[in-house]
């Protein structure tokens, strides 16, 4: 069960990172910078082993068995990492739509927080 205090419990937060909102639009840098002040979210986005595993999982067509073989990570470890994202921020990476949101969010984080100073 998803906790009400997770970032993506609120559907409006998901909409911020939907492709429909982002493609061909100017991003609202200040709005995204405020969003990325959440410490739990930053821990997820900065966790390299977790993000590497997620990237392989997504490139494996959301197939846990295939991703665990490709990434040399035990299947249970991969499941734990995917569940950690769900419990921490509320995105279920077993759903394609949430994978898109997660990918968009990571890219915006890299653009807004890491590369720009507003």
C-alpha positions in Angstrom: 0.0 0.0 0.0 1.3 3.4 -1.0 1.7 5.9 1.8 0.0 9.3 1.5 3.2 11.1 2.1 5.0 9.8 -0.9 5.7 12.3 -3.7 3.7 10.5 -6.4 0.7 9.7 -4.3 -0.6 13.0 -5.7 -1.5 12.6 -9.4 -0.5 16.2 -10.1 3.1 15.4 -9.3 3.0 12.6 -11.9 1.5 15.1 -14.4 4.5 17.4 -13.9 6.7 14.8 -15.5 4.4 13.3 -18.1 5.6 13.4 -21.6 2.5 15.2 -22.7 3.4 18.2 -20.4 7.1 18.2 -21.3 7.3 17.8 -25.1 7.7 21.1 -26.9 7.2 23.1 -23.7 9.5 25.3 -21.7 10.1 23.7 -18.4 9.3 25.8 -15.3 12.8 25.6 -13.7 11.7 27.1 -10.3 8.8 24.7 -10.0 11.0 21.7 -10.6 13.8 23.0 -8.3 11.3 23.2 -5.5 10.1 19.7 -6.3 13.7 18.4 -6.1 14.2 19.7 -2.5 12.8 16.4 -1.1 15.6 14.6 0.6 14.1 11.1 0.0 13.8 11.8 -3.7 17.4 13.1 -3.9 18.6 9.9 -2.2 16.9 7.8 -4.9 18.1 9.9 -7.8 21.7 9.9 -6.5 21.8 6.2 -5.8 24.0 4.9 -8.7 23.6 1.1 -8.1 19.8 1.6 -7.8 19.6 3.6 -11.0 21.9 1.3 -12.9 19.6 -1.6 -12.0 16.5 0.3 -12.9 18.1 1.3 -16.3 18.8 -2.4 -17.1 15.3 -3.3 -15.9 13.7 -0.8 -18.2 15.9 -1.8 -21.2 15.0 -5.5 -20.5 11.3 -4.7 -21.2 10.5 -4.6 -17.5 11.5 -8.3 -17.2 13.0 -8.9 -13.8 14.7 -12.2 -14.6 16.3 -10.9 -17.8 17.4 -7.7 -16.0 19.0 -9.6 -13.1 21.0 -11.7 -15.5 22.1 -8.7 -17.6 23.1 -6.6 -14.6 24.7 -9.5 -12.6 22.4 -8.6 -9.7 20.4 -11.2 -7.8 16.8 -11.2 -8.7 15.7 -10.5 -5.1 18.1 -7.5 -5.0 16.6 -6.1 -8.1 13.1 -6.5 -6.8 14.2 -4.8 -3.5 15.5 -1.8 -5.5 12.4 -1.5 -7.5 10.2 -1.7 -4.4 12.4 0.8 -2.6 11.5 3.4 -5.3 7.8 2.6 -4.9 7.9 2.8 -1.1 10.0 6.0 -1.1 8.5 8.1 -3.8 5.5 6.2 -5.0 6.4 5.3 -8.6 5.7 1.6 -9.4 8.3 0.8 -12.0 6.5 -2.4 -12.9 4.1 -0.1 -14.8 5.3 1.4 -18.1 3.7 4.8 -17.4 5.6 5.1 -14.2 8.9 4.2 -15.9 8.3 7.1 -18.3 7.7 9.5 -15.5 10.8 8.2 -13.6 13.0 8.6 -16.7 11.6 12.1 -17.4 12.1 13.1 -13.8 15.8 11.9 -13.8 16.5 13.9 -17.0 14.9 17.0 -15.6 16.8 16.6 -12.4 20.0 16.4 -14.3 19.1 19.5 -16.3 17.7 21.6 -13.6 19.6 20.7 -10.4 22.9 19.5 -11.7 23.6 21.7 -14.7 21.7 25.0 -14.2 21.9 27.6 -11.5 18.7 29.6 -11.3 
